């Protein structure tokens, strides 16, 4: 036994298996070093990590003890695991472990810590300069969105970015969303006293998700994109293009962005990383128009940066080294494969139902006869997005992203139970 | 040479010193393993970190090269260092390296990554449950603020938390701030259509910083706290207590919080960690009243969590293990010592000026005769908060927090130049 990580695992297992119980004392650092023939530093490091993870606590001068928190933690982990097993979540959003190389990401976080000088200050309100440079290059290559780093604003999610936007476009009065699914966006505009409409092309601000137009994952065709741009230019309205899910178009080349098609005059381009990376990383960005970025910069003292500085620095390196492109390919392959497994399972288990893969390639559209109550799903721990349910027919949009590949069969069985009951 | 970190440092130095120039090829992994008598994995790890830090790039199939970015980076680091050296920043906010054990914090971030399952989901909108539990205990012990985890809301800074608050207290119309220094707060309330007043005790919402009442760092005396509570109860107004800087009261015990004094009925308690830890860590929290937390929870789908999940998990362990208390003692000792050094330097170099330490113990109040223009400071790269400048007298509030101990003398010389010119 040489490394501290082995020592860590050794004691962790003793504790988890109950061989060391809460309140029991661990060997002193000196004694453990003797027992395991390692240095005291190695023991100290292992004990420290056990403490950081809540398995043991240190009592000044008297040594290390198995914590009580450990039992709670273990209980918590167990209950959340069993909860997770019981719920079949067909709503998109969460990620599965296979889709992301967390270790690679961790290396970039570690690298961020090596730039410790930078972590001592609040950093730029607009977002770290080097990340904005990396983003500028990334969106140019990927989506033909040509914008200098000066026009990019970073934030911890789309909502904080929309809040900044709302505060600098006060002269506009109405906003239109494609449907009611983006509650956080509509609520925010409502708070800022905008009149919120749905599918109103004459609104002052038009929020669109061209790669995820509906909950079914329909993609906005290029003809409609051009019409929208023309109409908005005529009316001098502002388009907010949330490029969510554009990475997942597996059956065709991604359609050009509205920003690229319009020349960026009246389009605000927004992007996120929670779906390509993991939801735990909360960095989003927007590209403002020349006019709006001026308004933002002239009032910069009104704003504070919300995204974690460590994550900004890490993401910068991750993008700069090309990992984001590789990760996009990986996740696209992974999720589209899972979507096909889901489609096949549905065809096998629910042969009567109509099922097809959505345009964006990561959801299955399902239409089945259904006379029950829509409560059935939640009662049977099946979490699902119901598009409509009328005249004995139910339409569902099913995403397999948070279900592990090997559990898809089981999840479809649970879904079947709801549909036939 | 055994460890990959030594290998990393070895090549880093070669690159930084120009012995390996941009575009030059590094030895192959196999060859480097031979040269340094280490395993190929060790070389791979070292190369990987060099890549993550921007020193080298990998070219598929052909190997590793010293990056061009490296030169830019080095240039950037140099220019930001020289910039930093040229500016004497007497405005509080940033931290200095000596005040925070970044390595300890890193261990908790590492521990968060070991809970990788948790990073795959968006997490709780209100903030991670275990962090709220740790915070609940922490504020009870530290400030006698008794509130269950259910009443705590977490966010990436005070501004996103105020945005949530604004959206759930729409029936109120006026807000009062102690002075004009908190631009971000006033701007936000203004965006939400509140009428912003200053020092108006009859406003519907009263925002106070009892431990940092003025830019001079005056502390609100207990008598005034009780009066404010009584008055606000009579008028049914809401107090927002931002407990910023309460950790730094060195010459007395901290005054009880308004929340504790009032019983928490009409007080919202807010706290941050950017000053006790480092500004790079962006986690704040607020304790809502029973009524407001209900309103928040009933509309939870309107909100998104802004704080980094990794940082939330890390902070939870850090608090649970008692490090936050130790860090508070450490930073208090450190900053109060620096403040005394600053005072002594001022007395030595500017014997004519009136100078004393502020009530909260981490600033120096300076009053000097001054007939010049206030542009002088920025022209001489001295960043300073000017309280007032009239009738030949200038009043300054000086914080040494971002100036290194050994540079305080130099900084005061620069300040003297401005005052006598």
Boltz contact constraints between the chains, C-beta under 6 A:
constraints:
  - contact:
      token1: [A, 52]
      token2: [B, 107]
      max_distance: 6.0
  - contact:
      token1: [A, 52]
      token2: [B, 108]
      max_distance: 6.0
  - contact:
      token1: [A, 52]
      token2: [B, 111]
      max_distance: 6.0
  - contact:
      token1: [A, 52]
      token2: [B, 317]
      max_distance: 6.0
  - contact:
      token1: [A, 53]
      token2: [B, 111]
      max_distance: 6.0
  - contact:
      token1: [A, 94]
      token2: [B, 120]
      max_distance: 6.0
  - contact:
      token1: [A, 94]
      token2: [B, 121]
      max_distance: 6.0
  - contact:
      token1: [A, 95]
      token2: [B, 120]
      max_distance: 6.0
  - contact:
      token1: [A, 102]
      token2: [B, 116]
      max_distance: 6.0
  - contact:
      token1: [A, 106]
      token2: [B, 113]
      max_distance: 6.0
  - contact:
      token1: [A, 107]
      token2: [B, 52]
      max_distance: 6.0
  - contact:
      token1: [A, 108]
      token2: [B, 52]
      max_distance: 6.0
  - contact:
      token1: [A, 111]
      token2: [B, 52]
      max_distance: 6.0
  - contact:
      token1: [A, 111]
      token2: [B, 53]
      max_distance: 6.0
  - contact:
      token1: [A, 113]
      token2: [B, 106]
      max_distance: 6.0
  - contact:
      token1: [A, 116]
      token2: [B, 102]
      max_distance: 6.0
  - contact:
      token1: [A, 119]
      token2: [B, 278]
      max_distance: 6.0
  - contact:
      token1: [A, 119]
      token2: [B, 280]
      max_distance: 6.0
  - contact:
      token1: [A, 120]
      token2: [B, 94]
      max_distance: 6.0
  - contact:
      token1: [A, 120]
      token2: [B, 95]
      max_distance: 6.0
  - contact:
      token1: [A, 120]
      token2: [B, 278]
      max_distance: 6.0
  - contact:
      token1: [A, 121]
      token2: [B, 94]
      max_distance: 6.0
  - contact:
      token1: [A, 121]
      token2: [B, 279]
      max_distance: 6.0
  - contact:
      token1: [A, 122]
      token2: [B, 279]
      max_distance: 6.0
  - contact:
      token1: [A, 156]
      token2: [B, 156]
      max_distance: 6.0
  - contact:
      token1: [A, 156]
      token2: [B, 306]
      max_distance: 6.0
  - contact:
      token1: [A, 157]
      token2: [B, 304]
      max_distance: 6.0
  - contact:
      token1: [A, 159]
      token2: [B, 304]
      max_distance: 6.0
  - contact:
      token1: [A, 160]
      token2: [B, 306]
      max_distance: 6.0
  - contact:
      token1: [A, 167]
      token2: [B, 191]
      max_distance: 6.0
  - contact:
      token1: [A, 183]
      token2: [B, 301]
      max_distance: 6.0
  - contact:
      token1: [A, 183]
      token2: [B, 302]
      max_distance: 6.0
  - contact:
      token1: [A, 184]
      token2: [B, 304]
      max_distance: 6.0
  - contact:
      token1: [A, 187]
      token2: [B, 302]
      max_distance: 6.0
  - contact:
      token1: [A, 191]
      token2: [B, 167]
      max_distance: 6.0
  - contact:
      token1: [A, 278]
      token2: [B, 119]
      max_distance: 6.0
  - contact:
      token1: [A, 278]
      token2: [B, 120]
      max_distance: 6.0
  - contact:
      token1: [A, 279]
      token2: [B, 121]
      max_distance: 6.0
  - contact:
      token1: [A, 279]
      token2: [B, 122]
      max_distance: 6.0
  - contact:
      token1: [A, 280]
      token2: [B, 119]
      max_distance: 6.0
  - contact:
      token1: [A, 280]
      token2: [B, 309]
      max_distance: 6.0
  - contact:
      token1: [A, 282]
      token2: [B, 308]
      max_distance: 6.0
  - contact:
      token1: [A, 301]
      token2: [B, 183]
      max_distance: 6.0
  - contact:
      token1: [A, 302]
      token2: [B, 183]
      max_distance: 6.0
  - contact:
      token1: [A, 302]
      token2: [B, 184]
      max_distance: 6.0
  - contact:
      token1: [A, 302]
      token2: [B, 187]
      max_distance: 6.0
  - contact:
      token1: [A, 304]
      token2: [B, 157]
      max_distance: 6.0
  - contact:
      token1: [A, 304]
      token2: [B, 159]
      max_distance: 6.0
  - contact:
      token1: [A, 304]
      token2: [B, 184]
      max_distance: 6.0
  - contact:
      token1: [A, 306]
      token2: [B, 156]
      max_distance: 6.0
  - contact:
      token1: [A, 306]
      token2: [B, 160]
      max_distance: 6.0
  - contact:
      token1: [A, 306]
      token2: [B, 306]
      max_distance: 6.0
  - contact:
      token1: [A, 308]
      token2: [B, 282]
      max_distance: 6.0
  - contact:
      token1: [A, 308]
      token2: [B, 308]
      max_distance: 6.0
  - contact:
      token1: [A, 308]
      token2: [B, 311]
      max_distance: 6.0
  - contact:
      token1: [A, 309]
      token2: [B, 280]
      max_distance: 6.0
  - contact:
      token1: [A, 311]
      token2: [B, 308]
      max_distance: 6.0
  - contact:
      token1: [A, 317]
      token2: [B, 52]
      max_distance: 6.0
